[in-house]
Amino acid sequence: MKIALISGGYPTQQLQFLVFVQQLVEQLIDLGVEVTVIAPQSIDHNIVHKEPMLPYKNIYKTKKGKEYLVFRPLFFSFSGRGGVWGYLSTRTKRKGILGVLGKIRYDCIYTHFWENALPVYNFCLANRTPLFVACGEGDNALETMVETMPLSELQKLKNAVSGVISVSTENKRKCIEFNLVNENNIAVFPNCVDDTLFYPKRNEEMRNILGLKDDDFTVIFVGGFIHRKGPDRVAQAINKLRDNRIKSIFVGKFFDGEKVDPVCEGIVYKGVIHHDDLPAYLNAADLFVLPTLKEGCCNAIVEALACGVPVVSSNRSFNEDILNEYNSIQVDPENVDDIANAIARFKDDKEYYCKTKKYLLTNANGYSITDRAKRIIDFINLQITRIS
């Protein structure tokens, strides 16, 4: 099988963006699939935000040494603008993607996420090319797309799509509700992790580096420093508990236009780290806390679970495929008292904490991205067989 995979970005050593896409790509390749990545890069982001301009074509290697190509055609993004600017953005992005498609071989096109299906769905319809969409939207992108596209174009989009890989039951429900897909060509595959990196291993070395003592109870947050993710709510909950044994790690970065700075007693680290270093920080922590308001399927939560770290997160439907009463406490993500009470229970109730930890350690091997990649390949093959 040969797949042309279109993504809104792709990681470099300097910029760890959409790492989970790279992990899936490399698992597919190591399983024998030929994948070529197309990750359009924005010209105006380079000019305005001083992002480095990357080569048009790069050769990447999987951990097993298999080579694959990543193309980065240029386009004008004009983020958030409509009218002529929006038209120019779509046109230049489509032209860049189709230019790459004209140079490579593929049996189907796979896009992360719906927004990257928009430049190619008419092409797929015209050329009878199977189109698969990964639906992992964790914001309002899906709703915005449906609200802004004419019904006739939404119908063409639906006709073009051969299958949807949804990261959650909630996203599947939305896709069916918005009439983007039928029940028989969508499947739920929650996000998974590279289990050669993310696995349980108590990291005393990292605890020493961070200055943590044996009786410290360490809370870790991983995510963007934005309101939706809630790092400030975690900090407020910690301050409410007034316990100097509670230490905290905030892994993430600030975003233009929405600076949410978590401030509380006991912070031992706050800032960006390389994704490959994240397992060390997770395994140095006692509890993962992420009171997020909206997700597709949160990679950070799955990474914590894979490392055997108990979770406090949202009691909302997007978490129902990965969280349960045995591996987490689910709270109202906007209620700081709820967050504080959950942290306190894990800290103070040793029997409860040990029971949760035992469950996680017993089930830590259930988050392998290799198994997820195999299921996705089977799904794609099944859908192509159905339409052929």
TANORGI-V577317 format. One record per helix or strand. SS is the DSSP state (H for helix, E for strand). FROM is the first residue (numbers start at 1). TO is the last residue. Records with the same first field share a line. If there is no record, write none. Layout:
SS->FROM-TO  FROM-TO
//
This chain:
E->2-7  34-38  41-42  57-61  67-71  74-75  108-112  130-135  161-166  186-188  193-193  217-222  225-225  246-251  254-255  258-258  267-271  287-290  310-314  328-331  368-368
H->19-30  43-48  83-101  114-116  121-127  141-148  151-160  169-177  183-185  204-209  231-241  275-282  299-306  317-319  336-348  350-367  369-387
//
